[in-house]
């Protein structure tokens, strides 16, 4: 059994070897070194780092913080040494493995330690260690992020190799054991035994070496490897009850399921996190999640969901850049305004059934029908309230039955370009009062925005109230309430929007700090402050009044005269019973 002095001596020798290796690496240019040489040096560094970390954790030095400092320096020093471009995916695989292995070492240590380490264990004069850096979940999360970088770097390397590689090239490192032997030292490639006996001649050429790694990498399931690491981090963070971090991990995990073409799981995961992002008002994260959700709906042929996510994405503030755009992020169009216009035009044409949207993987086009309509409900808590919101106000508090009362309804959209609804209906709790632009005439208060075409259509300008006044006649007494606006985009595409009280309307959170909607819903300030979406319908005044008067009290069974007076508030009475 080794005593404490043996552990200390071993640690000293490993640290010396690690320091000497850094001197060798510092004296060379990693970008100019062959990939084989870069991989070998990092493999040796990985072995030495593992030994040192293990001894620091288990060699009698009760300093998890010291081990974290050591790893921080190791990761920071080697993370920038990517090496040649074609081998970048090997570098990110190596970096990901460093974080994963260190997370496993730390997790095993914490599982057997009697005292949970704290950031206060940092030594005086040493860099401060945060509480997060003492959690294994932190390292699993970063390992997953670098696994994603490994995938993207490999995709670029694969395109380059397929361009330059010969179609009939052979992988010499995948030969039989009698032709391919094990490496001599850590990190080296297998030896080609058919070649000369000196080690240098037995090494594969740089082209053969990269061909072997690319062929191996083709069979590696990058998304599932990243998902496994995200799941480990998520499981550990869940125990710590850090809600926002767990949602971030779910979001990252959902994107990897998308890369794996598991669109149903992507929708389930991102659908569970986008609600929290909406509640917190994180518009950029909402936009990123909606981009993936919309694409998943398209890939799965879900027309209703495709329309919902597309509309919500378009109605985000213009200061929020779209995650994946045709020209997004460019100096000319930094927030994807051109893309927003293209998305809206495509979506409106699809809902009007003048354009087909083809899902991926060769599936049939998405279609709308009476069996599969794109009907969306918008209440006061719906995320689609940014797409369409409506305020209403009656001009008076009460009205007599059968009398005309005026109602103004104001409609607003945050879509990037004007939208034209083929027909708009206004629904009341008394169906006889329901109103339709295709059957009734309307009065638009904003005359400059009135449509010159069919009176059935209604055009909304972005972020500008459309005010419409209509006359309503109630046929029943009691409460008359305006319930909703139904906007028709196509034969099988409608938006059912619950109306709001103009006097109690709340701003949309995402647009509170955005310019553009300065005007109140109603031009009349008095009506804007007192108008309600409910009016009381009273019984009409009687046109005939009847009064009965007795001359004196009477006894039971006694007959006595009474006077009946009939008066008319309207036309003169001619006859009656």
C-alpha positions, 0 to 999 in steps of 0.5 A: 500500500502506498503511503502519503509520501508516495502520493506526494512524490508521484504528484510531483513527478506528474506535474513536472512531466506536465510542465515539460510537455507544455514547454515542448508545445509552446516551442512549436506552432500547433497550426503547422504541426501534422494532425498526428503530432497534435493528437499525440501531444494532447493525448499525453497531456490528457493522461498526465492531467487525469493522473494529477487530478485523481491524486489531488482529489484522493491523495490526502489533499482535501482541496476540491477547489485546488483541483478545480483551479488545476482543471481550469488552467488545463482547459484554458491552456489547451482549448485554444490549441486547435491545430490544423483546420481539417483536424478541428473536430478531433480537438473539440472531441478532446476538449469535450472529453476533458470536461466529461472526465473531470465531471465524472471524477468530481462526481465520484469524489463528492459521492464518497466525501463526508463534507460537501465542498464550498467556494470558501475553501479557496486558498488565499491569493488563489483565483476565486472558485464559484459554487457552480464550478464545484458541481459536476453538472457544470462540466457535463453541460460544457462537455455537451456544448463542445460535443455540439462544436465537434459535430459542426466542425466535422460537418465542415471537415467532411465536405472538404474531404469529400471534395478532395478525397478519391472515391476508391481510396482505402482505409489502410488503418482498418486492415487485418491484425497482421498488417496493422499493429498497436501504437508504440506510445500514447496518442500515436496512430496504429503501425502499418506492419507491412512497411519498413521496420523503423517507427517513422516509416510504419506511421500512416501518411497524413492523408491516410490518418485523416481518412481513417478518422473521418470514416470512424467519425461518420459512424459516430452519433454526435446528437445522441452523445450530446443529448446523453451529456445534457441529460446528465447535467439536467438530472444533477441540476434538477436536484439543485432546484435551479429552474432557469438552468434546467430550462436552458439545458432542455432547450439545448437538448431539444436542438440536438434532437432536431439535429437527430431528426427526432422532430416529435421529441424536439416539439415536446421539449421546446414546447415545455420551455418556451412558456417559461421564456414567454413568462420571463419576457426573454424575447430572443430565447422565445424567437430561437425556440419558435424557429425550431418549433415551426420547422418541426411542425413543417417536417411533421406536416402539422398545418395548425401548429406551423401557422401558430408558431410562424405567426408568433415568430413574426409578431416578436419585436423587430429588435429580436433577430431571427435565429435562422434567416436568409439574410439575418445577421448581415449588416444590411438586414441585422434582424431579418426583416426581409426574412420576416416579410418572406415568412409572412407572405408564404404563411398567408398564401398557405392559409389562403390555400394558394401555396403548398408547403412541402414537409421534409423527408419526402412527405406529402404537402401540408393542406387545409380542409374542413376536417383539418382547419387552421383555427386558432383561439386567442385569449388574453393569455395567449402568445398569439395576442401579439398577432391580433388583439382587439378592444371594444367600447360601447358609447353608452352604459345602457340602451333601451330594447330595440334602440340603436347603440353605437360600438367601436372596435379597435384591432391591432397587429404586430405582423411586419407587413400589412395583412388583409382579412377576407372577412371579419365577424364580431360576435356577441352573447346575443347571436342576433347582434352578430356582425359580419363585414360581408353582410353589413356596412362598416364605418372606418374611423381612419379614412386614409386606411379604408380599403377601396376594394370589396367591403368584405375585406379588412386591411390592417397596417402593422402596429397601427389601430384599425378603428371600426364603428358599427350600429347594434340593435339588441333584441333581448333585454339584459346584458349585451356583451361583445365577445370576440372578433373572428378574422378569416384568412382563407376558406379553412383558416380563421383567428378567433380573438377574444376582445378586451375592455379598452379601459382596462387593457394591458400592454403586451409584455414583449412590446412594452419597451418597443416603439411603434404603438403610441396611439390609444386604441380609441381616438376619443379620450373620454370613451377610451377611459370609460368605454366597456365591452358590456352594455345593459339593455333595458325594457322599453318605456310603456306606450300605454299607461293604466291606472285604477282608483277606488272611491272608498273601501268596500266590504267582502261581497259588496259591490262598489265603483272604481275608476279606470284611466287609460292614457297613451304615450304614442298614438291615440287609442282606437279600441281595446279589450 
